[in-house]
Amino acid sequence: MAISKISAGLLMFRREAGELQVLLAHPGGPFFRQKDAGAWTIPKGEVHEAEGAQQAALREFAEETGVVPLGDLIALTPIKQKGGKVVHAWAVEGTCDPSRLTSNTFTIEWPPKSGRQQDFPEIDRAEFFNLATAKQKINPAQVSLLEELVTKIEPTPQA
């Protein structure tokens, strides 16, 4: 059983040609099909009662991308999304080919009230973005995760 108001996820980052990039996922299914700015997210999902948030973050990332991250996890400050859901997140350095990612699916009645059940991928696509673009694409509540990532991995200038 899931703890419905708590999610956990991973923010994968890499440096490409000296530029910091982050992997964001676009939610699958009919509700997000036409949405772009503010709709993308870190790969995440619900924390089950029998697991910790970090374990859930690793599981969800693998389920939603088909990738098992191997880097050290960097804890980020949990955020609260508009609907009240708390998201626990960790950053992890790594890379993958977003065009080759595979996502698990979910089933809903679609179209509504049709009586027909359809399967949709939890993530219909993923992409690495530079920080400026990522801040426009990501769910606004998750922008602070991007900002905190920079403070945790970029060396601060010494006075």
VMD Tcl script that draws the C-alpha trace (Angstrom):
set ca {
  {0.00 0.00 0.00}
  {1.24 3.50 -0.83}
  {1.44 6.52 1.40}
  {-0.45 8.74 -1.06}
  {0.84 12.15 0.01}
  {4.52 11.20 -0.10}
  {6.55 10.67 -3.25}
  {10.24 10.12 -3.79}
  {12.40 10.57 -6.85}
  {15.82 11.14 -8.37}
  {17.19 14.15 -10.18}
  {19.84 12.78 -12.55}
  {22.44 15.33 -13.66}
  {25.43 15.39 -15.96}
  {27.93 17.85 -17.34}
  {27.93 18.02 -21.13}
  {30.50 20.32 -22.78}
  {30.98 22.07 -19.43}
  {27.25 22.74 -18.99}
  {25.13 21.27 -16.21}
  {22.14 19.32 -17.52}
  {19.32 17.55 -15.69}
  {17.06 14.68 -16.77}
  {13.36 15.50 -16.65}
  {10.45 13.25 -17.48}
  {7.20 14.15 -19.22}
  {4.18 12.41 -17.65}
  {2.39 9.97 -19.92}
  {-1.31 9.60 -20.44}
  {-4.02 11.77 -21.93}
  {-4.02 14.53 -19.28}
  {-0.48 15.73 -20.07}
  {-0.44 15.08 -23.83}
  {-0.75 18.78 -24.77}
  {1.13 20.20 -21.77}
  {4.80 21.22 -21.81}
  {5.97 24.19 -19.71}
  {5.46 23.37 -16.03}
  {4.43 19.76 -16.72}
  {7.81 17.98 -16.65}
  {9.04 16.37 -13.44}
  {11.85 14.42 -11.88}
  {11.16 10.68 -12.20}
  {9.28 9.95 -8.98}
  {6.45 8.02 -7.45}
  {4.66 7.03 -4.31}
  {6.49 5.70 -1.28}
  {5.07 2.34 -0.15}
  {4.56 1.70 3.55}
  {7.20 -1.04 3.74}
  {10.00 1.01 2.17}
  {11.98 4.13 2.91}
  {11.86 7.22 0.73}
  {15.36 6.65 -0.70}
  {14.52 3.05 -1.59}
  {11.30 4.27 -3.25}
  {13.21 6.92 -5.23}
  {15.58 4.29 -6.63}
  {12.71 1.90 -7.42}
  {10.59 4.56 -9.11}
  {13.50 5.84 -11.21}
  {14.19 2.32 -12.47}
  {10.49 1.63 -13.13}
  {9.92 4.89 -14.99}
  {13.14 4.99 -17.02}
  {14.49 1.43 -17.17}
  {17.80 2.80 -15.83}
  {19.43 1.79 -12.55}
  {21.53 4.76 -11.37}
  {24.95 3.89 -9.98}
  {26.22 7.19 -8.56}
  {26.24 8.47 -5.00}
  {22.94 9.98 -3.91}
  {22.91 13.60 -2.75}
  {19.98 14.41 -0.47}
  {17.89 17.42 -1.46}
  {15.38 19.26 0.73}
  {11.84 17.81 0.37}
  {9.34 20.06 -1.40}
  {5.55 20.33 -1.22}
  {3.62 20.43 -4.50}
  {0.44 22.41 -5.10}
  {-1.85 19.46 -4.32}
  {-0.12 18.95 -0.95}
  {2.06 15.99 -1.96}
  {5.52 16.03 -0.34}
  {8.34 14.96 -2.66}
  {11.60 13.63 -1.22}
  {14.42 13.84 -3.75}
  {18.03 12.90 -4.26}
  {20.39 14.06 -6.97}
  {22.59 11.51 -8.72}
  {25.28 12.09 -11.31}
  {24.85 9.87 -14.35}
  {23.78 9.71 -17.93}
  {21.57 7.69 -20.22}
  {20.09 7.89 -23.69}
  {16.62 9.40 -23.13}
  {15.39 8.02 -26.46}
  {15.97 4.48 -25.16}
  {14.17 4.82 -21.83}
  {11.35 2.44 -21.04}
  {8.56 3.21 -18.61}
  {6.08 1.10 -16.70}
  {2.40 1.73 -17.46}
  {-0.82 2.58 -15.68}
  {-4.41 1.77 -16.61}
  {-7.34 4.20 -16.59}
  {-10.78 4.40 -18.11}
  {-10.31 6.33 -21.34}
  {-12.15 8.14 -22.74}
  {-13.95 9.01 -19.50}
  {-17.23 7.15 -18.91}
  {-16.55 4.94 -21.96}
  {-16.14 1.75 -19.95}
  {-12.89 1.10 -21.87}
  {-9.64 0.60 -19.97}
  {-6.43 1.81 -21.65}
  {-2.79 1.49 -20.68}
  {-0.48 4.52 -20.81}
  {3.21 4.87 -19.96}
  {3.91 6.69 -16.71}
  {6.52 8.67 -18.64}
  {6.05 9.21 -22.36}
  {9.47 10.81 -22.87}
  {12.48 12.15 -21.03}
  {15.17 14.61 -21.95}
  {18.28 16.28 -20.58}
  {17.89 20.07 -20.30}
  {20.24 22.86 -19.29}
  {19.18 24.60 -16.08}
  {17.51 27.60 -17.71}
  {15.31 25.39 -19.90}
  {14.69 22.91 -17.07}
  {13.35 25.72 -14.85}
  {10.75 26.52 -17.54}
  {9.78 22.88 -18.16}
  {9.64 21.51 -14.60}
  {6.64 21.56 -12.26}
  {7.03 24.98 -10.55}
  {7.14 23.38 -7.08}
  {10.24 21.41 -8.13}
  {12.32 24.43 -9.27}
  {13.90 24.62 -5.80}
  {15.34 21.11 -6.36}
  {17.24 22.45 -9.38}
  {18.46 25.46 -7.44}
  {19.60 23.34 -4.50}
  {21.39 20.94 -6.85}
  {23.59 23.78 -8.07}
  {24.54 24.76 -4.51}
  {25.41 21.14 -3.64}
  {27.58 20.30 -6.65}
  {29.12 23.61 -7.77}
  {32.13 24.78 -5.78}
  {31.49 28.06 -4.02}
  {34.11 30.76 -4.66}
  {36.44 31.35 -1.73}
  {36.83 34.95 -0.53}
}
mol new
graphics top color blue
foreach p $ca { graphics top sphere $p radius 0.5 }
foreach p [lrange $ca 0 end-1] q [lrange $ca 1 end] { graphics top cylinder $p $q radius 0.2 }
display resetview
